[in-house]
Amino acid sequence: MSALNLDIPSLVKRFDEEGYLLLRSVLSEEKVAALNAAIDRIVAEEPESLAYNVYNSVERDPAILSLIDHPDLLPLMVNLLGYNIQLHISHLTVRKPNPNDVKTATNSFINWHQDGPHPQFPRIAGLTSTYYVKICYILSDMSEPDRGNTKIIPGSHRIPGFHPVQTDVDVPLDSELAICGKPGDAFIFAQSLWHAGSHNRSSYERRQLFIGYSPLWIRPIDYHKASPQLLKGADPVRRQLLGDISDNCFKYYVPEESMVPLKRYWLGLTREGAEESV
């Protein structure tokens, strides 16, 4: 049941213009506590480190898996990307305080970049389309900068041929914005938006969980095929999100309507956020 009462058309319009959304109090205190307990268990199973990057985290705990069909954010994602979508990535990041910039086995920060493959997605007239979108759930107190915050350059996805004057996250850019939020907040961004992950030189631990979505015809990052464990007990919506729609690969490009139950959330919006005439 929806609790946030999101104005999806206006959010789609803002997303198209700025490349991101910041939403407050998306998760309850109880849900944040359950997710942090899951993260504690996952981190305890990993080698000791100042920085953790755990991919396919939906496989690690049911609390994380439950986020992929969030009742408020899933309809929004459908109207940002279309209804022929799946889970693309579930990336858990934990950054412990590291004021001395001790080198870590996995990335403790990441400089300015766009997400995507190498070589990069094709461009037309200097612009990259939106191929996938991530929701970042903030699970620790990141209400101030310098806590390992994600930084973004709003609107950079709409500037043909855009590239920052430099890519070092430690050197401030005039147009940059550090995403600040409290546990339970979420921000959403397109893969084509320029962004970076800053160092955590504070006394606070950074915990962020990225749940990304892409069209069914893109190969997901988490897995080639969802495991029986993930599919066990899944309803039709979750089965679609896990990419289990057909044994016929052609249907990933042209699915039958019964294969994409997410269509129920589609409002028929143009990329400008206005209703599309039929």
N, C-alpha and C positions, 0 to 999 in steps of 0.2 A: 504494500500500500504506500502511495506517495505521501511524504511528509514535508518536503521542502517547498512544494508549490512553485516550481521553477517556471519562469516565463521563457519557454524554449525558443520561440521565434526571435525574441530580442537577444537572447544569449547566442544564438547562431549568428546573428548579424554582428554582434560585438566580437565573436571569435574570428569571423572572417576578416574583420578590420584589424584586430590587434594580434591575432594568432594565439591567444591564451585567454583563460578565464580563471579567476580566483573565487572559490565558493567557501563560505564560512559554515562551520558546524554541520558538516555533511555526515559525520559519524557521531554516534552517542558516546558518552563517557564509558559506558559498559563495553561497547564495541572496540573502542580504542584500547581498553584494558585487556580484552581478549586477544587482540592482535599483538599487543606488546608481550603478553605471556607466550604467544606462539613464537615471536621473534626471540625471546629469551631461550626457548627450547632449541630453536634452529641454530642460534649462535653458539650454544653450548656444544653442538655437534660438529662445529667447524674448528679448524686450527686457530689458536689464539692470534688475534691481529688487532691493529688499530682501525682497520677498514675492512668491511665485508661487502661483497657483491654476490648475491645469491639469485641465480636465474631459475626459471621454472619453479618459483616459490609456491605456486598453487599446489604443486605436488607435495609440498612439505607440511601443510597444515590446512584442515578444513576451514578455519577462520579466514585464511587468505583466499581460498577458493571461493568463499561466499561473496567476495567483493565483485566478482566478474559480472554478476547480474544484479548489481545494486539497483533497487527499485526506482530510485530517482535519477541516477546518473545514466543508466542504460538507455532510457528513452532519449536523453540528450545526445548520447553517443550515436544513436541511430540517425538522428537528424543532423549530425555533423558529418557522418561518413556514408550514410545510406544503410539500408536494412540487410544487405548481403555482407555481413561482417562476422568476424571471429576474434577470439583472444589471440593477440600477437605476441605479447611478452608479459611476464610477471617478474619484475626485477626488484628485489629487496636490497636496499642499501643502508648500511649502518656505518657511521663515522664517529669513532670515539674522539674525545679531545686530543688534539695533536699540535700543541702550541709551538713545538720545536721542528715541525715539518719532518718528522722521522719518515724515511722511505718505507712504504708498505708493499706487500706482495701483490695486492690488487689496488686499483686506482683509488687514492684517497681524495683526488680532485680530478677535474677534467676541464681543459681549456675550451674556448669558444668553438662551437661546431654546430652543424645540422646533423640530425640523425639520418641514417640510411646506409645503403650498401656501398661498397667500393669495387669498381668505380661507382660514382654517385648516380642517383636517379636522373633520368633525362630532364633537361630543361627546355622550355619553349619561351622565347623572347626573354631569356634570363631568369625565368621563374620556374620553381619546382612545385608541382601539384602536391596536395595533401594526400599522402599514401597511407599514413597511419597517425593515430592520435593517442596520447597517453594521459591517463589520470594519475596524478601523484598524490597519494594520501599522506598527509603529514602526521606523524605519530609521536613526535617529541616537540618540546617547546622551541620553535624556531621563529618566535615573534620579534626577534631582533636580528640585524645583519651579523655577519662574521661567525655564524654557527654552522658553517658548511652549506649555507643556503644555495639553492639553484638560482642562477641569474639568467635573465632573458633580455632580449632587445625587442620591445614591442613593435609590431608592424614590420619587422625585418623580412618576413616571408613574402611581403607584397612589393618589395623594392627590387626591380630587375638588376641582376648581377651583384647584389649586395654582398659585401664581405667586410668584416670589421677591419679597422685600420691596423689592428694587431690582435692576436688571439690569446695572449697571456691573461688568464683570469685575474691575476694579481694586479694588473695595470688597469685602472678604472677607465671605462668608456663613457662618453658624455650621455649616451642614450640608454645605458644599462639600468635594469631594475632588479633588485634582490627580492625574491619572493619570501615574504615573512608570513608566518601563520602559526596557529596554535594546534595542539593535538586535536584531530577530528576535522580540520580544514582540508581542502583539496584544491589543487590547481590542475588545469587541463591545458595541454599545448600540442600544437601540430609539429610533426617531425621536421618540417621545413623552417620552423622558427629558430633563429640563432639563440643558443643557450649554453650555459656552462655550469659546472659544479665547483663551488669555491671550497677553499681549505676550511677546516674546522679548527680554529685556533682559540676557541672559547673554552669554557669549563662545562659546556653542555654537550650531551651526546646527540648526534643527528640520526633520526630514523625516518626514512621515506620509503614508500612502497609504490612502485610504478606499475600500473596495470594498463597495457596498451591494446588497441584494437586496430584491425586492418581488414580490407576486403578478403573474402574467402579465397580469392585467386592468388593471393600472396602467400608464400610459404612462411609460416610462423617461426619465430626465433626459439620459443620454448621447447618445441618437440616437432618431429615429423608427423606423428600421429598421437592423439591423446591416449593415455594409458587406460586400461580397464578400470583401474582404481578411480581415475577422474570421472569416467563415464558412469560408474555405478550409481544408480538411483537418479541420474540426471533427467530433468524434465525436457520437453522439446526445445525450449529456449536455451537451456544450458548446453544441450547436445549441439545445437547450432554453434554456439560460442566456442565449443571445443572442437569444431570442425568436422563433426560426425554427421554429415547430411546425406551422403550417398557413396556407393562403391564406384560410381561412374564419375571420373575426374572432370568430364565435361560439365557436369552439373555445378561445379564450383564457379564456373564462368556464367552459366545460364541455368540457375536453379529453378526447379518447379516451386510454385507458391507454397506448397505444403512443406517444403524443405527449409523455408526461411520464416519461422513464426515471428521473428522480430519485426516483420512488416506491420504488425499491429500498432507499433509505436510511430510509424512514419507519418509525418504531417504534410508531406508534399511541398517542402520548402525549396525555393531556389537558393543559390549560394548567396544571394543578397538578403535572404531571410523573409522574402515575401511569399505568399501562397502561390503555388503554381496552378495555372488553369489547366483543366483536363478536358 
